[in-house]
Amino acid sequence: MWKVFNLNELKNKVAGSEPCIFEFIRSPQLSCAMYRLPAGATDMQAPHLEDEVYLVLEGHARLSVDGQEQDVGPGMILFVSATTTHSFFDIKEDLTLVAMFGPAGGLA
């Protein structure tokens, strides 16, 4: 089985003035979602049981991972291992990301 997705259509699924996540792939070993945090938003993530990779499509912010901080922007790929405390903050421009989780778990 395979699927094809249009990036602009996926970005439209998370458009708006509130933080939003839209899962578009779920299989036993992988889930993928579009994740959007508007400028000034608070990222309410809690550590989860899956490894996670983010692809930053748009925006600028900072990422805190276990107390270490990193500026993030378009074109960056970020890896966060399972159970690691992490969140985006200081979101200066609307942040749009593709989030990939493995194995598939809950999106919280």
C-alpha positions in Angstrom: 0.0 0.0 0.0 1.2 3.5 -0.7 -0.2 7.1 -0.6 0.7 10.4 -2.1 0.2 13.7 -0.2 0.2 17.3 -1.4 2.2 19.5 1.0 0.0 22.6 0.4 -3.2 20.7 1.2 -1.6 19.3 4.4 -0.5 22.8 5.5 -4.1 24.0 4.9 -5.3 21.4 7.4 -3.4 23.1 10.2 -3.9 26.8 9.2 -5.4 29.2 11.7 -4.6 31.1 14.8 -4.4 28.2 17.3 -1.8 25.4 17.6 -2.9 22.5 15.5 -1.8 18.9 14.7 -3.1 16.8 11.8 -2.0 13.2 11.5 -1.9 12.1 7.9 -0.1 8.7 8.1 -0.6 5.9 10.6 0.9 2.5 10.3 2.2 0.1 13.0 5.7 1.4 12.7 5.3 5.1 11.7 3.0 8.0 12.1 3.3 11.4 10.4 1.6 14.7 11.2 1.6 18.3 10.2 2.1 20.5 13.3 1.6 24.2 13.4 2.4 26.7 16.2 1.4 30.3 15.5 3.8 33.1 16.5 3.7 33.6 20.3 2.0 30.2 20.9 2.9 27.9 23.7 3.9 24.3 22.8 2.2 22.0 25.3 4.0 18.8 24.4 4.8 16.2 27.0 7.5 13.5 26.5 6.2 10.6 24.5 7.2 7.0 24.0 8.2 7.3 20.3 11.3 8.7 18.7 10.5 11.8 16.7 11.9 13.6 13.7 10.7 17.1 12.8 11.2 18.7 9.4 10.8 22.5 9.7 8.9 23.8 6.7 8.2 27.4 7.8 8.8 29.8 10.6 11.4 30.5 13.3 11.6 29.5 16.9 13.8 27.8 19.5 13.7 24.2 20.6 14.5 23.1 24.1 15.6 19.5 24.5 16.5 18.4 28.1 17.6 22.0 28.9 19.6 22.5 25.8 18.4 25.1 23.3 18.6 25.4 19.5 17.4 28.0 17.0 15.2 26.4 14.4 14.1 27.5 10.9 13.1 26.3 7.5 15.0 23.3 6.1 16.2 22.0 9.5 15.7 18.4 10.5 15.5 17.7 14.2 15.6 14.4 16.1 14.3 13.9 19.6 14.6 10.4 21.2 11.7 8.8 23.0 10.9 10.0 26.5 13.0 13.2 26.1 11.5 16.4 27.4 11.3 18.9 24.6 9.2 21.9 23.4 9.3 24.8 21.0 9.3 28.3 22.5 10.0 31.9 21.5 8.0 31.3 18.3 8.8 34.4 16.4 7.1 33.4 13.1 4.3 30.8 12.6 6.1 27.5 12.8 5.0 24.6 10.5 6.6 21.2 10.8 6.2 17.7 9.6 6.5 15.4 12.7 7.4 11.7 12.2 7.0 9.2 15.0 8.3 5.7 15.1 6.9 3.4 16.1 3.5 4.9 15.7 2.0 5.9 19.1 -0.2 8.5 20.5 0.0 12.1 19.3 -0.2 14.2 22.5 
